[in-house]
Amino acid sequence: MPFGLLKYGFRRHYPARRYLPAVTELKDSYDIVIVGAGGHGLAAAYYLARDHGITDVAVLDKGYVGGGNTGRNTAIVRANYLTPEGVRFYDESCRLFQDLSGELDLNILYSERGHLTLAHTDAALRTMRWRAEVNKHLGVASELVFPAELAKLCPELHLGQDARYPVMGALYHPPGAIARHDAVAWGYGHGAWRRGVEIHQKTEVTGFQRANGRVTGVETTRGTIGAGLVLQATAGSSSVVAAMAGIKLPIRTVPLQACVSVPLKPFLDPIVVSGSLHVYVSQSDRGELVMGGSTDPYGLYANRSTLEFKEGLIAHILELFPFLARVKVMRQWAGMADMTPDFSPVMGLTEIDNYYIDAGWGTWGFKATPVSGKRMAECLATGRQPDILSPFRLDRFQSFEQVGERGAASVGH
Ligand SMILES: Cc1cc2nc3c(=O)[nH]c(=O)nc-3n(C[C@H](O)[C@H](O)[C@H](O)COP(=O)(O)OP(=O)(O)OC[C@H]3O[C@@H](n4cnc5c(N)ncnc54)[C@H](O)[C@@H]3O)c2cc1C
């Protein structure tokens, strides 16, 4: 090893190691075309290659790898949802996340911190108890804790009765975690590429050619290509892309904003969420406080941030952590959240034979990246809806079989 290092030191050139592929020509056709190189599209490509040996795959993105919501989220991972269908699904994702750094040979900075969802009302406490019972029943660690226990879990939290909405208790979910969001996309992209998948950035899909109930061609800004199967994984633009294929989705797209503070000495271990105050906060490995709130109350396809959001968010953060009053916000941004009526995703088969969908990721899709990739790959490879994805099929809205996660998804990331 010392000799190798010495040899390396005396080299004349140090060619950069390419992590993602260079620009190449598009082929005429592929077995599978994936639209969207966010975490979900790249994870699906990775598991198609790893688990099913399918590598004649092109992943197309109008921008760059991870430049959509994957690189804009607040990176919270948890499984403490409300419905059994949701808990089972997100729990599988948490388990995949736990080994992901090793699997992808890239440190995704996965850090289990514990997740506290605060209750300021009796009604909220009742929902937390409900979630705790469903979680425990499915083997997911969650319990109701009260202020004495909370003071030990998060000593910095203001628990005084002088608060506008005093904290009455919380749902405590020890496996709640954060991770480096870009790294998840880079890792899956790299792993897929190494196995033979093509990734084409700056390649926008502008339409689909259809015949006999199937998609026969994918129109892009770099020409039209043939596709055996198509997977749409374009969170934030799901309705727009699905409409090109002639599919109408029950989705409304709204902005979701977030911000980070200047870096601080580590002091906040758990992730803290308050649905009543519409805020959540965690401290990143860099020391920044990562803060977010609820979605903007109007439909819009734009990634702009507003002063109004920042003012409201910070006022509420200070109700929980008054001593942060002089800390500065360093950066603010927004993404586009595709909201479904039941706050659950839309995944799997569609009315078009060879067109598959992975959409409706609203404010909750980062944590689902591994399980979505793995199970959508299975769905494409077998042509069947895997059991775990069955509750999330698109036609549930026709049969009134919604998977209502509102009590666990809004502001709760
Ligand atoms: C501020 C914010 C905070 C969030 N916090 C959390 C959180 O803490 N935890 C959590 O679980 N979730 C969170 N989310 C949600 C999460 O970010 C998303 O659900 C998730 O990243 C979706 O991943 P994706 O791969 O499906 O989509 P994206 O990463 O958005 O990728 C979709 C890709 O499709 C591409 N695309 C779109 N249209 C076309 C086209 N016509 N042709 C080609 N390419 C196209 C886009 O360029 C984009 O790169 C948050 C979201 C935001 C905005």
The ligand as an SDF file (V2000), in Angstrom:
LIG
                    3D

 53 58  0  0  0  0  0  0  0  0999 V2000
  -38.6760   21.2350    0.4890 C   0  0  0  0  0  0  0  0  0  0  0  0
  -38.9540   19.7670    0.4190 C   0  0  0  0  0  0  0  0  0  0  0  0
  -38.7430   18.9920    1.5470 C   0  0  0  0  0  0  0  0  0  0  0  0
  -38.9970   17.6180    1.5160 C   0  0  0  0  0  0  0  0  0  0  0  0
  -38.6620   16.8740    2.6040 N   0  0  0  0  0  0  0  0  0  0  0  0
  -38.8240   15.5260    2.5660 C   0  0  0  0  0  0  0  0  0  0  0  0
  -38.3880   14.7410    3.6690 C   0  0  0  0  0  0  0  0  0  0  0  0
  -37.8310   15.2480    4.6540 O   0  0  0  0  0  0  0  0  0  0  0  0
  -38.6020   13.4000    3.6030 N   0  0  0  0  0  0  0  0  0  0  0  0
  -39.1960   12.8070    2.5400 C   0  0  0  0  0  0  0  0  0  0  0  0
  -39.4070   11.5950    2.5610 O   0  0  0  0  0  0  0  0  0  0  0  0
  -39.5780   13.5270    1.4500 N   0  0  0  0  0  0  0  0  0  0  0  0
  -39.3940   14.8720    1.4340 C   0  0  0  0  0  0  0  0  0  0  0  0
  -39.7540   15.6210    0.3420 N   0  0  0  0  0  0  0  0  0  0  0  0
  -40.3220   14.9610   -0.8440 C   0  0  0  0  0  0  0  0  0  0  0  0
  -39.2190   14.3390   -1.7040 C   0  0  0  0  0  0  0  0  0  0  0  0
  -38.2290   15.2860   -1.9860 O   0  0  0  0  0  0  0  0  0  0  0  0
  -39.7690   13.8020   -3.0280 C   0  0  0  0  0  0  0  0  0  0  0  0
  -40.9570   13.1030   -2.8360 O   0  0  0  0  0  0  0  0  0  0  0  0
  -38.7450   12.8620   -3.6920 C   0  0  0  0  0  0  0  0  0  0  0  0
  -37.4980   13.4780   -3.7610 O   0  0  0  0  0  0  0  0  0  0  0  0
  -39.2120   12.4490   -5.0650 C   0  0  0  0  0  0  0  0  0  0  0  0
  -38.1330   11.8100   -5.7220 O   0  0  0  0  0  0  0  0  0  0  0  0
  -38.2310   11.4560   -7.2620 P   0  0  0  0  0  0  0  0  0  0  0  0
  -36.9960   10.7560   -7.6450 O   0  0  0  0  0  0  0  0  0  0  0  0
  -39.5250   10.7700   -7.4950 O   0  0  0  0  0  0  0  0  0  0  0  0
  -38.3860   12.8800   -7.9750 O   0  0  0  0  0  0  0  0  0  0  0  0
  -37.3490   14.0240   -8.3700 P   0  0  0  0  0  0  0  0  0  0  0  0
  -36.1150   13.9750   -7.5610 O   0  0  0  0  0  0  0  0  0  0  0  0
  -38.1100   15.2930   -8.4000 O   0  0  0  0  0  0  0  0  0  0  0  0
  -36.9320   13.5900   -9.8300 O   0  0  0  0  0  0  0  0  0  0  0  0
  -37.7960   13.7370  -10.9160 C   0  0  0  0  0  0  0  0  0  0  0  0
  -36.9670   14.1030  -12.1090 C   0  0  0  0  0  0  0  0  0  0  0  0
  -37.8160   14.1150  -13.2570 O   0  0  0  0  0  0  0  0  0  0  0  0
  -37.2830   15.0690  -14.1410 C   0  0  0  0  0  0  0  0  0  0  0  0
  -38.3030   15.4110  -15.1520 N   0  0  0  0  0  0  0  0  0  0  0  0
  -39.4790   16.0520  -14.9620 C   0  0  0  0  0  0  0  0  0  0  0  0
  -40.1300   16.1930  -16.1270 N   0  0  0  0  0  0  0  0  0  0  0  0
  -39.3470   15.6050  -17.0850 C   0  0  0  0  0  0  0  0  0  0  0  0
  -39.4700   15.4300  -18.4890 C   0  0  0  0  0  0  0  0  0  0  0  0
  -40.5220   15.8910  -19.1700 N   0  0  0  0  0  0  0  0  0  0  0  0
  -38.4660   14.7960  -19.1390 N   0  0  0  0  0  0  0  0  0  0  0  0
  -37.3780   14.3280  -18.4820 C   0  0  0  0  0  0  0  0  0  0  0  0
  -37.2180   14.4860  -17.1500 N   0  0  0  0  0  0  0  0  0  0  0  0
  -38.1850   15.1060  -16.4480 C   0  0  0  0  0  0  0  0  0  0  0  0
  -36.8790   16.2350  -13.2530 C   0  0  0  0  0  0  0  0  0  0  0  0
  -35.9010   17.0470  -13.8620 O   0  0  0  0  0  0  0  0  0  0  0  0
  -36.3450   15.5020  -12.0130 C   0  0  0  0  0  0  0  0  0  0  0  0
  -34.9380   15.3910  -11.9920 O   0  0  0  0  0  0  0  0  0  0  0  0
  -39.5260   17.0070    0.3350 C   0  0  0  0  0  0  0  0  0  0  0  0
  -39.7560   17.7870   -0.8030 C   0  0  0  0  0  0  0  0  0  0  0  0
  -39.4450   19.1510   -0.7740 C   0  0  0  0  0  0  0  0  0  0  0  0
  -39.6810   19.9680   -2.0110 C   0  0  0  0  0  0  0  0  0  0  0  0
  1  2  1  0
  2  3  1  0
  2 52  2  0
  3  4  2  0
  4  5  1  0
  4 50  1  0
  5  6  2  0
  6  7  1  0
  6 13  1  0
  7  8  2  0
  7  9  1  0
  9 10  1  0
 10 11  2  0
 10 12  1  0
 12 13  2  0
 13 14  1  0
 14 15  1  0
 14 50  1  0
 15 16  1  0
 16 17  1  0
 16 18  1  0
 18 19  1  0
 18 20  1  0
 20 21  1  0
 20 22  1  0
 22 23  1  0
 23 24  1  0
 24 25  2  0
 24 26  1  0
 24 27  1  0
 27 28  1  0
 28 29  2  0
 28 30  1  0
 28 31  1  0
 31 32  1  0
 32 33  1  0
 33 34  1  0
 33 48  1  0
 34 35  1  0
 35 36  1  0
 35 46  1  0
 36 37  1  0
 36 45  1  0
 37 38  2  0
 38 39  1  0
 39 40  1  0
 39 45  2  0
 40 41  1  0
 40 42  2  0
 42 43  1  0
 43 44  2  0
 44 45  1  0
 46 47  1  0
 46 48  1  0
 48 49  1  0
 50 51  2  0
 51 52  1  0
 52 53  1  0
M  END
$$$$
